[in-house]
Amino acid sequence: MDVGSAGHGNGTHKRPRLEDVAARVGVSTASVSLVLRGVPGPSERTRQRVLKAAADLGYQVDRTASLLASRRTRLLGVMVDIHSPFHAELVEHLHTAAEEIGYDLVLSTLTRTRDEHTAVETLLAFRSEALILLGPTAPADTLAALDRKSPVIAVGRRIADVGLDVVRTADDEGVGQIVDHLVGLGHREIVYVDGGKGVIATDRRRGYRTAMRRHGLDDHIRVLTGDHTEAAGERAARHLLGGTELPTAVVAFNDQSAIGVLAALARAGVAVPGEVSVVGYDDDTLSRLSCFNLTTVSQSAQEQARHAVTAAVERLDQDRTEPREVVLTPRLVVRGTTAEPAVSDPGPSAGRLDDQARNIQP
């Protein structure tokens, strides 16, 4: 049956009710309710008959009525950036982890015209019992105030000196692994495309600078202004292409920015990794495509999701009140966009962009 067209115009079509399912099977509405809620009691034979009747009649549980009738919603609210492939992957794993323990998710998106405050207010309006915020940028004291309304789990961002649950990877260490990898291949002219403002960008930028200094490459540190988008990666690459000589390696804030770098270099006829090695961060679904085959850093999306859901349920069901921070170790994933530099590094005084041509962020 085409549900979208049935009953329109004459008002004769009625949505199947719990009573209709009970009448079809010949059992009480209470038994039907138990079956549809997965509560033990009815026999297996009754359960199968009820499920078949519900499917045949097209019966769907009235979620709104269920929420109004219950003091518990068992809903976890998730704030997600609609433009982030990594966030999309996190949401998939969050769904799996929540469903395994009888919870469901409510999603509220960040867009170019929809900010964090609006997204969070929507989650609260849907009676989310806890909030899992992916990469929040709000001030720490704002998040702490929100936590007093509903348990908050911040995913992906370091939050210091505030009593919040945090699940993240060590971003500075992840970028350090990238620099170690490139230096091990023989690179010295390694440029970093920044991620803009915010704690995550700050940590990754610091990881780059620290690792470069650890390898004695202080004079080779170059940070180009950028953000988390492909467009930012393209702009950074065009800036490098306009200089006197390209670096031998480019490290981008995330995979999206790195893909922008790859696109600009490809249009300019620059071979990757033959002439320039490129590395991203996140290990999102795009980075794994054969057309990119991007060397990157994995943030263990599945493990972050599992820890986030566990933290929420501990706050809700196990009366845990002490805040907890889970810091996971990132993992370098070497693919096809990194290799030894084509020629030996000429040294710190050669092949450098003029200071006027460089866009260095302090």
URZI-V558877 format. One record per pair of residues at least 4 apart in sequence whose ideal C-beta (glycine too) atoms are under 7 Angstrom apart, sorted by the first residue. I is the first residue (numbers start at 1). J is the second residue. Records with the same first field share a line. If there is no record, write none. Layout:
# URZI-V558877
I->J, J
This chain:
# URZI-V558877
1->6, 58
2->6
3->58
6->13
7->11, 12, 13
16->20, 21, 57, 58, 59
18->22, 29, 32, 33
19->23, 29
20->24, 57, 59
21->25, 32, 50, 53, 54, 57, 59
22->27, 28, 29, 32
24->53, 57
25->49, 50, 53
27->31, 32, 46
29->33
30->34
31->35, 42, 46
32->36, 50
33->37
34->39, 41, 42
35->42, 46, 47, 50, 51
36->54, 61
42->46, 47
43->47
44->48
45->49
46->50
47->51
48->52
49->53
50->54
51->55
52->56
53->57
54->59
61->66
62->66
63->67
64->68
65->69
66->70
67->73, 127
73->127, 129
74->102, 103, 104, 129
75->104, 106, 126, 127, 128, 129
76->98, 103, 105, 128, 129, 130, 132, 309, 312
77->106, 108, 123, 126, 128, 131, 132
78->91, 94, 105, 106, 107, 132, 134
79->108, 110, 116, 119, 120, 123, 133, 134, 136
80->87, 91, 107, 109, 110, 134
81->87, 110, 134, 135
82->109, 110, 111
84->88
85->89, 284, 285, 286
86->90, 282, 284, 301
87->91, 134
88->92
89->93, 284, 285, 301
90->94, 134, 155, 301, 304, 305
91->95, 107
92->96
93->97, 301, 302, 305
94->98, 105, 132, 305, 308, 309
95->99, 105
96->100
97->305, 306, 309
98->103, 104, 105, 309
99->104
101->313
106->123, 126, 128
108->119, 122, 123
109->114, 119
110->114, 116, 119
114->118, 119
116->120, 136, 137, 138
117->121
118->122
119->123
120->124, 131, 146
121->125
122->126
123->128, 131
124->128, 149, 150
128->150
129->150, 316
130->150, 151, 153, 312, 315, 316
131->146, 150, 152
132->153, 155, 308, 312
133->152, 154, 155
134->155, 156
135->155, 156, 157, 200
136->143, 154, 157
137->198
138->142, 143
140->144, 159, 162
141->145
142->146
143->147, 152, 154, 159, 162, 164
144->162, 163, 164
146->152
147->151, 152, 164
151->312, 315, 316
152->164, 165
153->165, 167, 308, 311, 312
154->159, 164, 166
155->167, 168, 304, 308
156->168, 200
157->168, 199, 200
158->166, 168, 199, 203
159->164, 166
163->323
164->323
165->311, 323, 324
166->325
167->304, 307, 308, 311, 326
168->327
169->174, 299, 300, 328, 330
170->174, 327, 329, 330
171->175, 200, 203, 204, 207
172->176, 203, 204, 206, 207, 210
173->177, 207, 329, 330
174->207, 281, 297, 330
175->179, 204, 207, 208, 211, 251, 281
176->180, 207, 210, 211
177->181, 297, 330, 332
178->182, 251, 279, 297, 332
179->183, 190, 208, 211, 212, 215
180->184, 211
181->185, 332, 334, 338
182->187, 190, 249, 277, 338
183->187, 215
185->338, 339, 340
186->340, 341
187->248, 249, 277, 341
188->217, 220, 345
189->220, 247, 248, 345, 351
190->212, 220, 247, 249, 251
191->222, 224, 240, 247, 250
192->205, 208, 222, 223, 251
193->224, 226, 232, 233, 236, 250, 252, 253, 257, 261
194->201, 205, 223, 224, 225, 226, 253, 361
195->200, 201, 204, 226, 227, 228, 253, 254
196->201, 226, 227, 228
197->201
198->202
199->203
200->204
201->205, 253
202->206
203->207
204->208, 253, 281
205->209, 223
206->210
207->211
208->212, 251
209->213, 221
210->214
211->215
212->217, 218, 220, 221
213->218
217->221
219->348
220->348
222->358, 360
223->360, 361
224->236, 239, 359
225->359, 361
226->232, 233, 236, 253, 257
227->232
228->253, 254, 256, 257
229->256, 257
230->234, 256, 257, 259, 260
231->235, 260
232->236, 257, 260
233->237, 252, 257, 258, 259, 260, 261
234->238, 260, 263, 264
235->239
236->240, 261
237->241, 260, 261, 264, 265
238->242, 264
239->359
240->246, 247
241->268
243->353, 357
244->353, 354
245->351
246->270, 275, 276
247->276
248->276, 277, 341
249->276, 277
250->261, 276, 278
251->279
252->257, 258, 261, 279, 280, 281
253->257, 281
254->280, 281, 282
255->259, 280, 281, 282, 284, 286, 287, 294, 296
256->260
257->261
258->262, 278, 279, 280, 294
259->263, 286, 292
260->264
261->265, 278
262->266, 272, 278, 292
263->267
264->268
265->270, 272, 276
270->275, 276
271->275
272->276, 277, 278, 337
273->277, 337, 338, 339
274->342
275->342
277->337, 338, 339
278->337
279->295, 296, 337, 338
280->287, 294, 296
281->296, 297
282->296, 299
283->287, 296, 297, 298, 299, 333
286->292
287->292, 294, 296
293->335, 336, 337
294->335, 337
295->333, 334, 335, 337, 338
296->333
297->330, 331, 332, 333
298->330, 331, 333
299->304, 330
300->304, 328
301->305
302->306
303->307, 328
304->308, 328
305->309
306->310
307->311, 326
308->312
309->313
310->314
311->315, 324
312->316
313->317
314->318, 320
315->320
334->338
341->345
346->350, 351
353->357, 358
